[in-house]
Amino acid sequence: MASLLADWKNDLTAVGFEFVGTITFLLLGLGPIQAAVLSKQQFPSSAGVDTGPTPPLSIDQMMYASAGLGIGLIVAAWLFFRVTGALFNPNISTALLAVGVIGPVRWLFFCIAQMVGAIVASAILKGLMPGPLNISTMPAQGVNIAQALFTEMFMTCFLTLSVLMLAVEKHKTTPIAPIGVGLTLFACKLWALNITGGSLNTARSFGPAVISGFQKSHWIYWFGPTLGAGLAVLIYLAAKRSEYWTLAPHQDAQDDKKSPDPLKTLEAN
């Protein structure tokens, strides 16, 4: 127990910044989703009742909402990347616990900070933006439970794997990992937005649900992303076990001597 709490001061400090970072990310990311929904709807005054799940969006609304969330993650992650690792997601926190990047105490504190941060961000959005809060996630009409669950699982797997390979693994492009992770979220959001709402993050679904009300399908956004994070960990461990860096060496090298010389090969033949 003493060893678990040995770094408690740094853990608490990191948790405070993770809380602020989660609020920053979700304010920047969920605001465009709310704006996209409101852009083609007539909405009542700020006293209106929350309608809960986001209706199917048009292509332009999907692009706007997905880009907003992806860019929001890039900005927030770059701000807090060197402070806390910029996780903002309890499923990714669990993946980092599984591979030994963070300990159990910091994992627990991070998950709490991310959940509470999501609630605070949702409450701020409700207060700042006109009309009913419309950023909750639920399967779209015609989407069955299995489709929703596996969509969340696979999309979260891709997002988590981008974190593991771009940020956790150290290489020349690690300092710009937030760009790659943010673009991954953008791509996954485009896929999932009109299927499940594109959560990929239990906290992102939990915060709006606390403010607007829980749907019967809310459990999907706990199990799907958790399964996806676990799948990403298995892929990452398999890559490490295979010593992936030997399979295609020099991929991030900046030495031009590592480049192929086809002319020399032709001359030799």
N, C-alpha and C positions, 0 to 999 in steps of 0.2 A: 504493500500500500504506500509506503514511504517513497518508493521509487516512482510510482505512478504520479505522485503529487510533487515530485522534486522540482519540476519546472512550472509550478502552478501560477506564478506571477506572470511569466511570459504567456502561458495559456490564456489567462484572463485578459491580458492586453490584446492578444491576437483575436480573442472572441469579440471584444468590443469593436475592433476594426472590421471583423467579418460581418458583424451586425450592421454597421454603417454601409459596408460594401454591398451587402444583400439588398438593403433599401435602395441604394443608388442604382444597382442593376435593374431591379424590378420597376422602379419609377421610370427609368429611361426605356425599359423594354415593354412594360405593360401599357404605358401611356399611349404609344402609337396604336396598340390594339384597340383600346377604348376609342381613340380618335377615328380609327378606320371604321369601326362599327357605327359610330355616330354620324360619320360623314354622309351617309346615304339614308339616314333615318330621321324622322321627326321625333324629337324627344321632349318629354315634359320638363317642367321646372325641376330645380335641384331637389324638390321635395318628392319626386317621383319614386316609385317602388322599383327596387332592383329586379331586373328580369332574369338574372342568372346567366345561363349558358349563352355563348356567342353564337349567333345564327351563321349559316354558311356564308362565306364572304366571296365576293367577286375576285377575279384575277388581280385587278389593280389593288384591291384592298388586301389581298393575300400578300402581294409583293411589299406593300407599305408596312403591314404589320410584321412580316417576317424580317424585313430589313431593319425595322426599328428594334426588334428584339436582338438581332445579331449584332448590330452596331452598338446597342446599349451594353451588350456583354463585352465587346471589344474595349469600349471606353472604361467601364467599371473594372474589368479585369486588369487593364493596363495601370489603372490608378492604384490597385491594391495587390498586384501580382507579387511585388517584393516585400509586402507587409504580412499577408496571411496565406498567400498562394492563390487567393481570389477564387474560392470554390463556389460559394453562393448556392450550393445544391447539396442536400443531405445524401443523395444517392452517390454523387461523386466523392463526398467525404467518406462514405462507407467503402468505396473502392480504394481510396488512399489508405484507409485503415487496414484493408485486406492485404495491401502490398507493402505495408510497413512504413509509409511516409509520415503518418501521424499516429500518435498513441491513442489509447482508449479514452483518456480524460479529455484531450483536445477534441477528439471526434464527438464525444457527447456534448461538450460545450458548443462546438460548431453547429451541430444539428439543431440545438435549442436556439442559437442565435439566428440561424437561417430561417427557422419556422417563425420565430417572433418577428424577425425583420420582414418577412413576407406579409404578415398580418399588418404591420405598421405601414408598409408601402401601399397595401390595398386600401387601408383606411385613409391615407393621405390622398390617394387618387380619387376616392369617393368624395372627399371634401373639396378637391380642386377642380374636378372636371364636371361639366354639366350633364344632366340626364342620369338615368339609373346606371349603376356600375355593371358593366357587361363584359367582364374579363374572365369569368369562370370557365372551367373546362368540363366537357362531357362529350360522349360519343355523338356524332352527328346522326340524324335520322337515317335509318337503313343500315347503320353500322352495328354489327353484333358484338357481343362481349369478347369473343376470341379475336376478332379483327382489331378491336380497340386495344386489348391487352398486348397483343404481339406488335402492333404499331408502336406503342409506347416502349415496349421492350427493345425493339431493334433500333429505334431512333435514339434512345438513351444509351444503348450500346455504342453507337457511332460517336455520340458526343463524349462519352466517358473515355473511349479509346483515343480520341483526339487529345484529351487532357493527358492521358498516360504517355502517349508517344511524343507529344510536342512539348509538354511542360514538365512532366515527371522525369522523362528521359532527358539527360543533359547533352546538348550538342550545340553547334554554332547558331542554330536558329531558335534556341530556347527563349532568348529575350523577346522575340516577337511571336511567341506562342499565342498570346491573346488574339492575334489576327486569325490564325488558323482555327482556333477554337470557336471564335465568333462566326467565322464563315461556315463552319460545320453546323452550328446552331441555326444559322440562316437557311442552309440547305435542308436540314431536318424539319424545320418549321414549315417550309414550303410544302413538304410532303404531308405532314401530319395535321396541319392547321384545320382543314375541312374534314378530317376524319375523327380526331380526338380533341381538337383544340391545341394540340402540340404542346403538351406540358414538359415532358422529359425531366421533370424536377418536382418532387413531391411538395416542396415548400411553395413552388409557384402555384400549385393547385390548392394547397391548404390555406394560404393567406386569403385569397378571394372567397373561398368557401366559408371561412369564419365570418367574413363581413356580409356576404350575400346569401348564405345558406348552403347546406350540404345537399348534393344530389345522391341518388341511390347508387350511382356508378362511381362515386368518389374513390372507392377502394381500388379501382383500376390504377389510379395515379399514385398509389403506394406500391402495389405489387409489380406493375409493369416496369417502371423505372428502376426498381430494386433488382428485378431479374436482369434488366439490361446492363446495369452496372456490374452485376456478377458475371455476365457473359463477357463483358469487356475485360474484366480481370483475368478470366481464363485465357482469352486470346493473348493478352499482354504477357502472362506467365509462359505461354507456349512460345511466344516470340523470344523471350529472354532465354528460355531453356534451349532453343535452337541456335542461340548466339547469332541473332538476326543480322548483326553488324558485319558478320563475315560472309553473308550471302550475296550482298551487293556492296562491296567495300567502296570507300571514298565518295559516297553519295553527297556528303556535305563538305567535301574537301574544297579548298580554295587554291590549291597548288596546280598550276596548269600542266605540270609534269605528270599528273595523274590522269590527264585526258588521253584518249586513244590517239594513235598516230597511224591512220590507215595508209598514208603515202609510204611510210617506212615499211609497213607490212607488204605492200604491193612491190616495192623495190626488192625486198628480200626474196620474194617469190619469183 
